């Protein structure tokens, strides 16, 4: 994406179809989109199937967001697996603090892009709400995305 934005002012199109993934990898993708957008280049994203978990945060970072009416969108409280980490009391406390900071950072970005109150955001963030894009537009955040029938 960063290479595409060099010597180019045309919009960059991203197709999103993901059930989520690695939080830290997703933050790297968000940072790349932010850098491209800071160059004055639009990043247009379309959800063709699903944007769940970290993919929703990536989708929210785009300048223009499109989805099919039945595309699935979902966000939830952040979770990171530490199955192979060597945990001590000290690094567990440090990790907990870092996770809180990262979670707050992602929550504020998504809530701001959705354009909804913190109370409304928390209502949908409490569990793993999976919603059709058309329902998000209609019931949750009308300006968050545009509904499309085709990607051409």
Backbone torsions as a table, in degrees:
resi	resn	phi	psi	omega
1	UNK	NA	-42.8	179.7
2	UNK	-65.4	-38.4	176.9
3	UNK	-65.3	-39.0	178.4
4	UNK	-62.3	-27.4	-177.1
5	UNK	-86.7	-8.6	177.8
6	UNK	-74.3	133.3	178.9
7	UNK	53.0	36.1	-176.6
8	UNK	-147.7	139.7	175.3
9	UNK	-121.2	4.3	179.8
10	UNK	-75.7	150.8	177.1
11	UNK	-60.5	149.8	175.0
12	UNK	-106.5	131.7	-178.0
13	UNK	-104.7	132.8	-179.4
14	UNK	-125.8	130.3	174.5
15	UNK	-97.9	129.0	179.9
16	UNK	-111.9	125.2	173.0
17	UNK	-153.5	87.0	-172.1
18	UNK	-150.3	143.1	175.5
19	UNK	-90.3	12.5	175.9
20	UNK	117.1	-157.0	-179.6
21	UNK	157.1	-158.2	-174.5
22	UNK	-66.0	125.1	-178.1
23	UNK	-63.6	-48.3	-177.2
24	UNK	-66.1	-37.9	174.7
25	UNK	-63.5	-39.3	178.2
26	UNK	-64.8	-38.9	177.5
27	UNK	-63.0	-38.2	175.9
28	UNK	-61.0	-40.3	178.0
29	UNK	-65.9	-41.9	177.3
30	UNK	-60.5	-43.3	179.2
31	UNK	-63.2	-37.8	177.5
32	UNK	-64.9	-43.4	177.9
33	UNK	-62.4	-43.0	177.9
34	UNK	-59.1	-42.3	-179.9
35	UNK	-65.4	-42.0	178.6
36	UNK	-64.0	-45.7	179.9
37	UNK	-63.7	-33.2	179.2
38	UNK	-66.8	-18.4	176.4
39	UNK	-85.9	3.1	179.2
40	UNK	84.5	14.0	-179.1
41	UNK	-100.9	131.2	179.3
42	UNK	-78.5	140.9	174.4
43	UNK	-115.8	112.7	-177.1
44	UNK	-106.1	124.5	-176.7
45	UNK	-117.4	143.4	174.4
46	UNK	-129.5	132.2	175.0
47	UNK	-91.3	114.5	-178.8
48	UNK	-92.9	-21.5	-179.5
49	UNK	-137.0	-67.3	-177.2
50	UNK	-147.3	146.6	168.0
51	UNK	-131.9	98.7	-176.7
52	UNK	-121.9	148.8	174.3
53	UNK	59.0	-124.7	-177.6
54	UNK	-61.4	-30.2	179.3
55	UNK	-63.1	-31.3	176.5
56	UNK	-66.6	-39.4	177.8
57	UNK	-65.3	-39.7	176.9
58	UNK	-64.5	-47.2	179.0
59	UNK	-57.0	-41.5	-178.6
60	UNK	-65.9	-22.5	-178.6
61	UNK	-76.3	-20.6	-176.7
62	UNK	-67.5	152.0	-180.0
63	UNK	-70.0	-34.8	178.2
64	UNK	-131.2	133.4	-176.8
65	UNK	-122.8	128.7	-179.4
66	UNK	-129.2	150.6	176.9
67	UNK	-155.6	153.0	171.9
68	UNK	-72.1	155.1	-178.8
69	UNK	-55.6	-35.0	-177.7
70	UNK	-99.4	11.6	172.8
71	UNK	-64.1	142.3	-178.4
72	UNK	-95.5	131.8	179.2
73	UNK	-125.0	136.9	-179.5
74	UNK	-152.3	137.2	168.9
75	UNK	-133.5	158.0	-176.2
76	UNK	-158.6	171.4	176.7
77	UNK	-59.5	145.5	-176.5
78	UNK	-66.7	140.8	175.9
79	UNK	-138.5	136.6	177.3
80	UNK	-130.2	132.9	178.2
81	UNK	-81.2	133.2	176.6
82	UNK	-122.5	33.7	-173.8
83	UNK	-56.9	-34.8	-175.0
84	UNK	-106.8	7.0	-179.9
85	UNK	-79.4	145.8	174.4
86	UNK	-88.4	108.7	-172.5
87	UNK	-101.0	131.9	170.4
88	UNK	-122.8	169.5	179.6
89	UNK	-60.1	-40.0	-178.5
90	UNK	-67.0	-51.9	-176.4
91	UNK	-73.9	-20.0	174.0
92	UNK	-67.6	-42.9	176.7
93	UNK	-63.4	-42.9	178.9
94	UNK	-62.8	-44.4	-179.6
95	UNK	-63.0	-40.8	179.3
96	UNK	-60.9	-44.1	178.4
97	UNK	-63.8	-43.5	-179.9
98	UNK	-65.6	-39.4	177.8
99	UNK	-64.3	-39.0	177.6
100	UNK	-62.7	-43.8	179.4
101	UNK	-63.3	-45.3	-179.3
102	UNK	-65.6	-41.8	179.2
103	UNK	-62.9	-45.2	178.5
104	UNK	-60.9	-43.4	179.3
105	UNK	-58.3	-49.3	-178.6
106	UNK	-68.5	-41.0	179.9
107	UNK	-61.0	-46.6	-178.8
108	UNK	-63.2	-43.1	179.3
109	UNK	-60.7	-47.8	-177.1
110	UNK	-67.6	-45.7	-179.5
111	UNK	-61.1	-40.9	178.9
112	UNK	-64.2	-43.2	179.4
113	UNK	-67.4	-38.4	176.3
114	UNK	-64.9	-29.1	-179.4
115	UNK	72.8	36.4	-178.8
116	UNK	-122.3	162.3	179.6
117	UNK	-67.7	161.7	177.7
118	UNK	-63.6	-38.4	-180.0
119	UNK	-62.4	-43.8	179.8
120	UNK	-67.3	-39.9	177.8
121	UNK	-60.1	-46.7	-178.8
122	UNK	-62.8	-34.5	178.5
123	UNK	-58.7	-43.8	-177.9
124	UNK	-85.9	-16.6	-177.2
125	UNK	-90.0	-16.1	-175.8
126	UNK	-56.8	-44.0	179.3
127	UNK	-115.8	-161.0	175.8
128	UNK	-103.1	85.9	178.9
129	UNK	-78.8	122.7	173.7
130	UNK	-111.2	121.3	-176.8
131	UNK	-129.9	150.9	171.1
132	UNK	-71.0	146.4	-180.0
133	UNK	-56.1	-40.5	179.8
134	UNK	-60.8	-35.7	178.9
135	UNK	-72.3	-37.5	176.6
136	UNK	-61.4	-45.5	179.9
137	UNK	-62.2	-41.1	-175.0
138	UNK	-78.8	-41.6	-169.9
139	UNK	-109.5	-23.6	-171.8
140	UNK	-111.2	-56.8	-172.9
141	UNK	-145.8	88.9	-173.7
142	UNK	-60.3	-26.7	-177.2
143	UNK	-98.2	2.6	-175.8
144	UNK	-68.6	-39.5	-176.5
145	UNK	-147.5	164.8	174.3
146	UNK	-110.0	137.9	177.9
147	UNK	-86.7	132.1	177.9
148	UNK	-128.0	159.7	178.7
149	UNK	-105.6	-14.4	-176.9
150	UNK	-152.0	160.3	-179.5
151	UNK	-107.5	7.1	-179.9
152	UNK	-71.5	NA	NA
